[in-house]
Amino acid sequence: MTIFVEFLSRSNYVNKSHVDHVTSGLLQTTLSGLRIGLAYVVMLVVMSFNGCVFLVGIVGHSLGFLYFGSRVF
């Protein structure tokens, strides 16, 4: 789930030359709401104070950044 949150944070879905402003705004708003909602779910899972779940959350965010945020791939 954290990898998907990083994917949504780093991606640009809207091609501004082919989509009108209203559709573009609605799509960006929907994706932002989805990203924030998933980030809050991850935060609640991490706040369960389970060490293994905490480490999995950190590893997921790190891998997501590696795949989508860095220039490695």
N, CA, C and O atoms as a GROMACS GRO file, in nm:
protein
  292
    1MET      N    1   0.082  -0.118   0.000
    1MET     CA    2   0.000   0.000   0.000
    1MET      C    3   0.088   0.125   0.000
    1MET      O    4   0.055   0.224  -0.065
    2THR      N    5   0.198   0.121   0.073
    2THR     CA    6   0.285   0.238   0.077
    2THR      C    7   0.352   0.263  -0.057
    2THR      O    8   0.377   0.378  -0.094
    3ILE      N    9   0.381   0.158  -0.130
    3ILE     CA   10   0.438   0.175  -0.264
    3ILE      C   11   0.336   0.244  -0.354
    3ILE      O   12   0.374   0.330  -0.434
    4PHE      N   13   0.210   0.209  -0.342
    4PHE     CA   14   0.105   0.273  -0.422
    4PHE      C   15   0.088   0.420  -0.383
    4PHE      O   16   0.061   0.503  -0.469
    5VAL      N   17   0.102   0.452  -0.254
    5VAL     CA   18   0.096   0.591  -0.210
    5VAL      C   19   0.209   0.671  -0.274
    5VAL      O   20   0.188   0.783  -0.320
    6GLU      N   21   0.329   0.614  -0.276
    6GLU     CA   22   0.442   0.683  -0.340
    6GLU      C   23   0.419   0.696  -0.491
    6GLU      O   24   0.455   0.798  -0.550
    7PHE      N   25   0.360   0.595  -0.552
    7PHE     CA   26   0.328   0.602  -0.694
    7PHE      C   27   0.232   0.717  -0.723
    7PHE      O   28   0.252   0.793  -0.817
    8LEU      N   29   0.128   0.728  -0.642
    8LEU     CA   30   0.033   0.838  -0.661
    8LEU      C   31   0.096   0.973  -0.634
    8LEU      O   32   0.059   1.073  -0.696
    9SER      N   33   0.191   0.978  -0.541
    9SER     CA   34   0.256   1.105  -0.508
    9SER      C   35   0.347   1.153  -0.620
    9SER      O   36   0.362   1.274  -0.640
   10ARG      N   37   0.406   1.062  -0.693
   10ARG     CA   38   0.508   1.098  -0.791
   10ARG      C   39   0.458   1.099  -0.935
   10ARG      O   40   0.532   1.143  -1.023
   11SER      N   41   0.338   1.054  -0.960
   11SER     CA   42   0.294   1.041  -1.098
   11SER      C   43   0.213   1.163  -1.143
   11SER      O   44   0.156   1.235  -1.061
   12ASN      N   45   0.210   1.184  -1.273
   12ASN     CA   46   0.134   1.293  -1.333
   12ASN      C   47   0.041   1.230  -1.436
   12ASN      O   48   0.083   1.194  -1.546
   13TYR      N   49  -0.086   1.219  -1.401
   13TYR     CA   50  -0.182   1.152  -1.488
   13TYR      C   51  -0.245   1.241  -1.592
   13TYR      O   52  -0.293   1.193  -1.695
   14VAL      N   53  -0.247   1.369  -1.568
   14VAL     CA   54  -0.325   1.458  -1.652
   14VAL      C   55  -0.236   1.517  -1.762
   14VAL      O   56  -0.137   1.584  -1.735
   15ASN      N   57  -0.275   1.488  -1.886
   15ASN     CA   58  -0.209   1.549  -2.002
   15ASN      C   59  -0.290   1.673  -2.036
   15ASN      O   60  -0.401   1.662  -2.088
   16LYS      N   61  -0.238   1.790  -2.009
   16LYS     CA   62  -0.316   1.913  -2.015
   16LYS      C   63  -0.357   1.952  -2.156
   16LYS      O   64  -0.448   2.034  -2.171
   17SER      N   65  -0.294   1.899  -2.257
   17SER     CA   66  -0.330   1.940  -2.393
   17SER      C   67  -0.455   1.870  -2.445
   17SER      O   68  -0.519   1.919  -2.538
   18HIS      N   69  -0.491   1.756  -2.387
   18HIS     CA   70  -0.604   1.678  -2.439
   18HIS      C   71  -0.726   1.675  -2.348
   18HIS      O   72  -0.830   1.621  -2.386
   19VAL      N   73  -0.716   1.732  -2.228
   19VAL     CA   74  -0.825   1.724  -2.132
   19VAL      C   75  -0.865   1.865  -2.092
   19VAL      O   76  -0.780   1.951  -2.072
   20ASP      N   77  -0.997   1.888  -2.080
   20ASP     CA   78  -1.042   2.022  -2.039
   20ASP      C   79  -1.012   2.045  -1.891
   20ASP      O   80  -0.979   1.952  -1.818
   21HIS      N   81  -1.026   2.169  -1.848
   21HIS     CA   82  -0.985   2.208  -1.712
   21HIS      C   83  -1.072   2.145  -1.605
   21HIS      O   84  -1.022   2.110  -1.498
   22VAL      N   85  -1.201   2.129  -1.630
   22VAL     CA   86  -1.290   2.072  -1.530
   22VAL      C   87  -1.258   1.924  -1.507
   22VAL      O   88  -1.247   1.880  -1.393
   23THR      N   89  -1.243   1.850  -1.614
   23THR     CA   90  -1.209   1.708  -1.602
   23THR      C   91  -1.072   1.690  -1.537
   23THR      O   92  -1.053   1.602  -1.453
   24SER      N   93  -0.978   1.774  -1.577
   24SER     CA   94  -0.844   1.769  -1.519
   24SER      C   95  -0.849   1.796  -1.369
   24SER      O   96  -0.785   1.727  -1.291
   25GLY      N   97  -0.924   1.897  -1.330
   25GLY     CA   98  -0.936   1.930  -1.187
   25GLY      C   99  -1.003   1.821  -1.107
   25GLY      O  100  -0.961   1.790  -0.996
   26LEU      N  101  -1.108   1.762  -1.163
   26LEU     CA  102  -1.177   1.653  -1.094
   26LEU      C  103  -1.088   1.530  -1.080
   26LEU      O  104  -1.088   1.464  -0.975
   27LEU      N  105  -1.012   1.498  -1.184
   27LEU     CA  106  -0.921   1.384  -1.178
   27LEU      C  107  -0.811   1.407  -1.076
   27LEU      O  108  -0.779   1.318  -0.997
   28GLN      N  109  -0.753   1.525  -1.075
   28GLN     CA  110  -0.649   1.557  -0.978
   28GLN      C  111  -0.702   1.555  -0.836
   28GLN      O  112  -0.634   1.509  -0.744
   29THR      N  113  -0.823   1.605  -0.815
   29THR     CA  114  -0.885   1.605  -0.683
   29THR      C  115  -0.913   1.464  -0.635
   29THR      O  116  -0.888   1.432  -0.519
   30THR      N  117  -0.964   1.379  -0.723
   30THR     CA  118  -0.992   1.240  -0.688
   30THR      C  119  -0.864   1.166  -0.652
   30THR      O  120  -0.860   1.094  -0.552
   31LEU      N  121  -0.760   1.182  -0.732
   31LEU     CA  122  -0.634   1.114  -0.705
   31LEU      C  123  -0.569   1.166  -0.577
   31LEU      O  124  -0.508   1.089  -0.503
   32SER      N  125  -0.581   1.295  -0.552
   32SER     CA  126  -0.526   1.351  -0.428
   32SER      C  127  -0.601   1.296  -0.307
   32SER      O  128  -0.539   1.263  -0.206
   33GLY      N  129  -0.732   1.288  -0.315
   33GLY     CA  130  -0.811   1.231  -0.206
   33GLY      C  131  -0.777   1.085  -0.181
   33GLY      O  132  -0.767   1.042  -0.066
   34LEU      N  133  -0.758   1.010  -0.288
   34LEU     CA  134  -0.719   0.869  -0.276
   34LEU      C  135  -0.583   0.856  -0.210
   34LEU      O  136  -0.563   0.772  -0.123
   35ARG      N  137  -0.488   0.940  -0.254
   35ARG     CA  138  -0.352   0.935  -0.199
   35ARG      C  139  -0.353   0.970  -0.050
   35ARG      O  140  -0.290   0.901   0.030
   36ILE      N  141  -0.424   1.075  -0.013
   36ILE     CA  142  -0.430   1.116   0.128
   36ILE      C  143  -0.501   1.011   0.212
   36ILE      O  144  -0.458   0.981   0.324
   37GLY      N  145  -0.610   0.955   0.159
   37GLY     CA  146  -0.682   0.850   0.232
   37GLY      C  147  -0.594   0.728   0.258
   37GLY      O  148  -0.593   0.675   0.368
   38LEU      N  149  -0.521   0.685   0.156
   38LEU     CA  150  -0.432   0.571   0.174
   38LEU      C  151  -0.318   0.603   0.270
   38LEU      O  152  -0.277   0.518   0.349
   39ALA      N  153  -0.268   0.726   0.264
   39ALA     CA  154  -0.161   0.766   0.356
   39ALA      C  155  -0.211   0.764   0.500
   39ALA      O  156  -0.137   0.724   0.591
   40TYR      N  157  -0.335   0.806   0.523
   40TYR     CA  158  -0.391   0.801   0.658
   40TYR      C  159  -0.411   0.656   0.705
   40TYR      O  160  -0.390   0.625   0.822
   41VAL      N  161  -0.452   0.569   0.616
   41VAL     CA  162  -0.466   0.427   0.653
   41VAL      C  163  -0.331   0.370   0.692
   41VAL      O  164  -0.320   0.297   0.791
   42VAL      N  165  -0.227   0.402   0.614
   42VAL     CA  166  -0.092   0.356   0.648
   42VAL      C  167  -0.050   0.412   0.784
   42VAL      O  168   0.010   0.341   0.864
   43MET      N  169  -0.081   0.539   0.809
   43MET     CA  170  -0.046   0.600   0.938
   43MET      C  171  -0.116   0.527   1.053
   43MET      O  172  -0.054   0.502   1.156
   44LEU      N  173  -0.242   0.494   1.036
   44LEU     CA  174  -0.314   0.423   1.141
   44LEU      C  175  -0.258   0.283   1.164
   44LEU      O  176  -0.250   0.237   1.278
   45VAL      N  177  -0.217   0.216   1.057
   45VAL     CA  178  -0.157   0.083   1.070
   45VAL      C  179  -0.024   0.093   1.144
   45VAL      O  180   0.004   0.012   1.232
   46VAL      N  181   0.057   0.193   1.109
   46VAL     CA  182   0.186   0.210   1.175
   46VAL      C  183   0.168   0.245   1.322
   46VAL      O  184   0.250   0.208   1.406
   47MET      N  185   0.061   0.318   1.355
   47MET     CA  186   0.037   0.357   1.493
   47MET      C  187  -0.017   0.242   1.578
   47MET      O  188  -0.053   0.262   1.695
   48SER      N  189  -0.023   0.123   1.523
   48SER     CA  190  -0.062   0.007   1.603
   48SER      C  191   0.050  -0.036   1.696
   48SER      O  192   0.033  -0.128   1.777
   49PHE      N  193   0.167   0.029   1.685
   49PHE     CA  194   0.284   0.003   1.768
   49PHE      C  195   0.335  -0.140   1.754
   49PHE      O  196   0.390  -0.197   1.848
   50ASN      N  197   0.317  -0.196   1.636
   50ASN     CA  198   0.376  -0.324   1.603
   50ASN      C  199   0.504  -0.294   1.527
   50ASN      O  200   0.501  -0.233   1.420
   51GLY      N  201   0.617  -0.338   1.580
   51GLY     CA  202   0.747  -0.306   1.522
   51GLY      C  203   0.764  -0.357   1.381
   51GLY      O  204   0.820  -0.288   1.296
   52CYS      N  205   0.716  -0.479   1.355
   52CYS     CA  206   0.729  -0.536   1.221
   52CYS      C  207   0.647  -0.457   1.119
   52CYS      O  208   0.693  -0.432   1.008
   53VAL      N  209   0.527  -0.419   1.156
   53VAL     CA  210   0.442  -0.341   1.066
   53VAL      C  211   0.505  -0.204   1.040
   53VAL      O  212   0.499  -0.153   0.928
   54PHE      N  213   0.565  -0.145   1.142
   54PHE     CA  214   0.635  -0.018   1.127
   54PHE      C  215   0.748  -0.031   1.026
   54PHE      O  216   0.763   0.054   0.938
   55LEU      N  217   0.827  -0.136   1.038
   55LEU     CA  218   0.939  -0.157   0.945
   55LEU      C  219   0.890  -0.183   0.803
   55LEU      O  220   0.951  -0.135   0.707
   56VAL      N  221   0.782  -0.257   0.788
   56VAL     CA  222   0.726  -0.282   0.656
   56VAL      C  223   0.677  -0.151   0.593
   56VAL      O  224   0.693  -0.131   0.472
   57GLY      N  225   0.618  -0.064   0.672
   57GLY     CA  226   0.575   0.066   0.621
   57GLY      C  227   0.692   0.149   0.572
   57GLY      O  228   0.684   0.211   0.466
   58ILE      N  229   0.799   0.151   0.648
   58ILE     CA  230   0.918   0.226   0.607
   58ILE      C  231   0.981   0.167   0.483
   58ILE      O  232   1.020   0.240   0.392
   59VAL      N  233   0.991   0.035   0.478
   59VAL     CA  234   1.048  -0.030   0.360
   59VAL      C  235   0.960  -0.005   0.238
   59VAL      O  236   1.012   0.016   0.128
   60GLY      N  237   0.830  -0.008   0.254
   60GLY     CA  238   0.740   0.019   0.142
   60GLY      C  239   0.755   0.160   0.089
   60GLY      O  240   0.759   0.179  -0.033
   61HIS      N  241   0.763   0.258   0.177
   61HIS     CA  242   0.783   0.395   0.132
   61HIS      C  243   0.920   0.410   0.064
   61HIS      O  244   0.933   0.480  -0.036
   62SER      N  245   1.020   0.345   0.119
   62SER     CA  246   1.154   0.353   0.060
   62SER      C  247   1.157   0.291  -0.079
   62SER      O  248   1.215   0.348  -0.171
   63LEU      N  249   1.096   0.174  -0.094
   63LEU     CA  250   1.092   0.110  -0.226
   63LEU      C  251   1.009   0.191  -0.325
   63LEU      O  252   1.044   0.201  -0.442
   64GLY      N  253   0.900   0.248  -0.278
   64GLY     CA  254   0.820   0.333  -0.364
   64GLY      C  255   0.897   0.454  -0.412
   64GLY      O  256   0.887   0.492  -0.529
   65PHE      N  257   0.974   0.515  -0.322
   65PHE     CA  258   1.057   0.628  -0.364
   65PHE      C  259   1.166   0.582  -0.460
   65PHE      O  260   1.196   0.651  -0.557
   66LEU      N  261   1.224   0.466  -0.434
   66LEU     CA  262   1.328   0.414  -0.523
   66LEU      C  263   1.273   0.393  -0.663
   66LEU      O  264   1.338   0.430  -0.761
   67TYR      N  265   1.155   0.334  -0.675
   67TYR     CA  266   1.096   0.306  -0.806
   67TYR      C  267   1.044   0.430  -0.876
   67TYR      O  268   1.067   0.447  -0.996
   68PHE      N  269   0.975   0.518  -0.803
   68PHE     CA  270   0.904   0.628  -0.866
   68PHE      C  271   0.965   0.766  -0.843
   68PHE      O  272   0.936   0.858  -0.920
   69GLY      N  273   1.047   0.783  -0.741
   69GLY     CA  274   1.099   0.914  -0.710
   69GLY      C  275   1.245   0.936  -0.748
   69GLY      O  276   1.286   1.048  -0.777
   70SER      N  277   1.322   0.830  -0.749
   70SER     CA  278   1.464   0.845  -0.781
   70SER      C  279   1.485   0.821  -0.930
   70SER      O  280   1.392   0.785  -1.002
   71ARG      N  281   1.605   0.840  -0.973
   71ARG     CA  282   1.637   0.822  -1.115
   71ARG      C  283   1.702   0.687  -1.143
   71ARG      O  284   1.764   0.669  -1.248
   72VAL      N  285   1.689   0.593  -1.050
   72VAL     CA  286   1.751   0.462  -1.068
   72VAL      C  287   1.684   0.385  -1.181
   72VAL      O  288   1.752   0.323  -1.263
   73PHE      N  289   1.550   0.388  -1.186
   73PHE     CA  290   1.477   0.312  -1.289
   73PHE      C  291   1.421   0.407  -1.392
   73PHE      O  292   1.356   0.364  -1.487
   0.00000   0.00000   0.00000
